[in-house]
Amino acid sequence: MAPIHVLAGAQVVLPTGTVQDGRVIVEGTRIAGSAPGDAPTVDLRGHWLVPGFVDLHNHGGGGAAFSGEADAALTAVATHRRHGTTTLVASTVTDDMDVLVRQAGVLSELAEQGDIAGIHFEGPFISPCRKGAHSEALLRDPDPAEVRKLVDAARGQARMVTLATELPGGVDAVRLLADQGVIAAIGHTDATYEQTVEAIGAGATVATHLFNAMPPIGHRAPGPITALLEDERITVELINDGTHLHPASLQLAFHHAGADRVAFITDAMDAAGGGDGRYQLGPLAVEVSDGVARLVEGGSIAGSTLTLDRAFKRAVTVDRLPVGDVVAALSANPARLLGRYDRVGSLEPGKDADLVVLDRNFDLKGVMRRGAWVVEPQLD
């Protein structure tokens, strides 16, 4: 019989609301509906209990990137698990197609083993006008045949591809991805409002880090941001690190998209969970100073050093968002987008026992993944 233990006394955030003095029963790797009276109990009074976080867009952490070998990828995964991310999609960065195909092979094995939740290809099919921290020399148009090459290299583990859909082949590539069951994400784009509407109509369903690496809203040229916010089919990614977005922009997104269409992401690079210094993002050199990552040449923001526990705390304490809305953006919404809400994204019987313990100040105090403590509860 699988071991049973009870996590009791916390404020437990459920899909139906927050339960005071609640409890979650863990049986083996899953959440259970009941427990015997003598089951071991962990007293979590004075704490919050929330679902494990789901990160759709993450390039690495702990000094390691998802563009390297399997050991490096596992180091990055472990770093983010310690910060509450129990489900993670590994993101690549623009490189030669042959390099990306090889990376897809490495990452697909990790996905098959359950270490990651699939692969996100960010680049090379993006706009040179909005390239951010991607090598312009390696960018290319989203030819559907080349997009298909990457998807095939992922052996069924491709979850998302970010495209500048206004480029030649972009809309056809969106249709291809939709037909293959892969999320087509609009990002690093110089598209107009009308071009963005066309891409959404073709099957795009995600805005890659909304506001960043795309034209701003104009009163005569509303651009992609307006189209992405207004369409109920779009989930908008937001990087809530205090650097990528002004708080008013975050509030704008929540107001217009609604809490059920926002997914907080890290867009983390390998410096996440580490310190300042010199790093690599794909083929490009990055300098991290005061926790902000920028390209050595040109100074563009180069991903983030964010972890999702910090995004949670900022959203509640600085942005003053309701805890339930933050939990949705960090867990339920991305889980639904990935088609995994039957297993993760909320604290319900039958689902994986993936959960995070936070103190009253919303600092992380414990992490459980599939019934095993990644971070043993550190209780006052």
N, C-alpha and C positions, 0 to 999 in steps of 0.2 A: 504493500500500500504506500502511495506517495506521501511524503511528510506534509503535515498541515500546520500552518501557524497563522495567527490572527494579528493584524495590524489595527490597533484600536485607539480611539480617543481623539483622532485628528479631525480637522475640517477636511472632508473628503469631497472633491469636486467631481460630480457625476454629470452625465448629459442632461439630466433633469434639474440640476442645480447643486448647490453646496449643502452638504449634510453636516451639521454640528455634531461633535462627539460620535463620528461615524466609525465604521470599521470595514476593512477589506480582508477577506479570507483567501489565503494562498494555499493551494494544494498542488504540490509538485511544481510544474511550470506554468500552471494556469490559475486564474481567479475562480474561486468556488462560491457556491451560493450558501453553504452552511458548514458548520464545523462542530465537532464534539465539544462538550463543556470543558474538557480538560486539555484542550489544544493549547500549546504555548502561545503566549501573547506578548507583543511588543507594544509598550505604552508610548503613544505618539501625541499625548495631550500637549497643546500649545504649538502644534505643527500643522502644516498643510500636507495633504496627500493628493498628488495629481498624476495623470497618466505620463508614461515615458514620452519624451519628445521625439518628433519625427522631422528629420532635416532632409529637404528635397534637393539641396544645392550646397555641396561641401567639397572643397578641393584638398583638404588635408588638415593636419594638426600634429602637435607634439614633435615638430621638426621633420615630419614626414609628409609626403604628398601621394595622391592617388595616381600620379603619373609615373610612379616607380615600380618596384617589384612588390611581390605579395607581402613580404615582411614589413616594408614601409607602409603599405596600405593598412595592415593590421595595427601598426603603431598609431596611425591616425584614428582608426576606428576606436581603439582603446582609450585614446585621449578624450574623444567626444563622449564616449559612454560614461566616463567619470564625471562629466558635466551634464548628464541626464539624457543624452541623445541615445535612445535604445533602438531606434530604427534610422538608418542613414543611407541615402543615395550618394554614391561616389561620383564626383564630377571631374571630367577631364578638362584640359585647357588646350587652346589651339596649338597644333604641331603638324608635322608632316603626316600625311595620311597613313603611311606605313607604320609610323610610330603609334598613331592612335589605334590602328588595328591591333598592334601588339598589346597595347595597354588594355584594350577591350578584352583580349584573351585572358590576361591576368585577372582583371576585375570580374569577368564572368564566372571564373572558378570560385572566387570568394562569394559571389552572389549565390551560386549553386550550393555552397556550403552553409549559407545563411548568415555569413558575417556582415554582408551589406544587403541592401534592398534593391540593388540594381545599379545601372549606370546612367549618368546624365552627360551627354556630349555638349559642352559649351564651346562653340567654335568647331571647325574653322569657317562655318557658313554664316559669317557675320559681316557687318558693314565696316569698311575701313574708316568711315566718318565717325563711328561710335565704337571704336575697337577697344577702348579702355586698356586693360593690361593684357592684351593679346598681340602677338607679333604680326604686324601688317604684312610682312613678306610672305607669311604662311596662310593668309586668308584666301578664300575662294568662294565662288558663287555656289548656291545650294542646288547643284545638279542632282536630280532625284536618284540617278544611278550611283553617285558617290555617297549620298545620304544612305541609300540602301546598303552600300558596302559596309558602312560603319554599323548599321543595325544588324546585319548578318554576322559581323565579327563578334557581336555581343552574345550570340547564341541564345537568343530569347530573353536576355537580361537587360536590354536597352529599355529604359523607362522614360527618358525625355531627351529631346534634342532642341537646343536653342538656335533659332534662325533669324536672320534679317530677311523677313519674308518679301520685302520689296525688291530684292535682288533677282536677277534672271533665274528662273526655276523655283523660286521660293514658294509660290502658291501650290505648284504641283508637288513640291516636296512635302508640304503640309498635308496634302491629300494622301500621299504615300504613307506618311507616318500614321495618320488617322486610320488608314486601312490596315496597318500592321499592329494597331493597338498601342502605339508609342505616343507619348504626349508631345505635341508640337508646341514649343514655347516661343513667344515673340520677344526678342531682346537683342541688345547691341544693334539697334536698328535706327535707320534714318527715315522710316516710313511716314507717310502722311496719314491723316485720319482715314481717308478713303481707302488707302492701301491696307491699313490695319483692319478695317471692317471687312474687306475682301478676304483677308487671311483668316479671320475668325469664322467667316462663313464657310471657308474650306475645311475647318476642323481644328484650328489652334485653340487651346484651352488654358494656357498659362502665360502670364506676363513675367518674364525673367527680371528680377530685382527692379520692380516698377520705379520709375523716375530716373534711375541710374542708367547711363549709356543709351539715352533716347532723347529726342527733342523735347523741350519744355512745352507746356500748354501756351498757345497763343490765341489772342481773341479772334483773329481771322483764320488762323491755321491751328486748329485744336490739337492736331498731332496724335500720336499713338496713345498717349496717356489717357486722353478723354475717351477714346474708343474702348480701351481696355477696362477702364473703370465703369463704364456705363453698361457693358454687356454681361448679363448674368451667367453666361457660360464660362467666364474667365475667372480663374483664381490668380490673385496678384501676390507675388513674392515681395516681401519687405525685409530689408536689412536694418534691424533696430539696434544699431550700435552707437548712435549719437554722432556719427561721422557721415554716414551715407545719406541720412535724411534729416531735415529739419523736423522738429516735433509737429509743426503745423502740417507738413506734408503727410506724415503718418496719420494724423487725425483726419485729413482730407480723404485718404484712402479708406479708412474705416467707415467714415460717414457715407461715402458714395458706394463703395462695394458692399459694405456690411460685414459683420464679424464672421459670417459663414463663408466668405470668399477671400479671406486673407490667410496667407501662410508665412509665418516668420521663418527665415532661413539665416544661415550664417554666411554663406559664400566664403567660408573660411579657407585660408591658405595654410601652409605648413607651420607658420608662426603661431597659430592659435594654440593656446595652452602653454606657450613659451614666452620668451622675453624679447626685448628689442634686439636689433642686429640685422645682418645681411642674410637674405634668403633667396631662393629661386622660385619662380612661378612659371612652370614650363621652361622655355628657353630664355626667359627674361629675369634680370636681377632686380631684387626688391629690397628696399631699406625699410625696416620697421622702427619707428621712433614714437615714443609715448603711446604705444599700442596701435598706431595707425600705419598701415602698409601702403607704400607708394613705390612706383617704378623708379629705379635709379636714374634712368634716362627719361626725361619728360615730366616726371612727378605725378603721373596719373595714379589715382587710388587703385590699389592692386588687391582686390578681394578684401578680406577682413581678418582680424584676429579674434573674432567673436566666438563665444560658445553660447548655446541656447539657454543655459541657466541665467547668464547675464542679460540676454534678451528678455527673458521672463521678468526678472527683477526690474529692469528699466521700464518695461511696458506698464507695470503696476505702480511703481513708486514715482516715476518721472512723468510718464504719459497719462497716468491716472485712468487706465483702462480697467474695466471690470475683470476680475480674476477669471470668470467663466469665458469671457471673450478671448483672453490671452491663452487659456488652455485650448480653446478651439483652434486658434491660429498656430499653436505649437504642436498639437497632437491630432485632433479629430479631422481638421480640414485636410492636412497633407496625407493623412492615412486614407481618407476617402479618395483623394485624387489618385493615389497609388493602387487603389483597389484592395487595400488591406484592412479596411475598417472592421471586417469580421474578426480580425485577430488582434489589432492594436488600435490605439487612438483614444480609448476610454477605459474606465475601470468598471467592467461589467463581467458577470460570471460567464465562463467559457473562453474568455480572451486570454492572451498571454499575460502573465504577471509581470508587466513592464510598468514601473512606477517610480516616482520621484518624491522624496521627502524634503520639504522646505520649512524653515523656521518662520517665526512671525514676521521677520524682516525680509522674507523671501530669499534668504541665502540657502543654498543647497546643503542638505545634511545627510542624504542617503539616496542611493540609486539601486533599484532592483531590475534585472532583466531575466525574463523567463524563469522567475522564481528564485534566482540566485542573487545575492547581494554583490553588486559591483563596487559600491561604496557602502560599507556598514554604517548604519545610522549613528550619527554623532549627535547625541541628545544632551541638552543642558540639564 
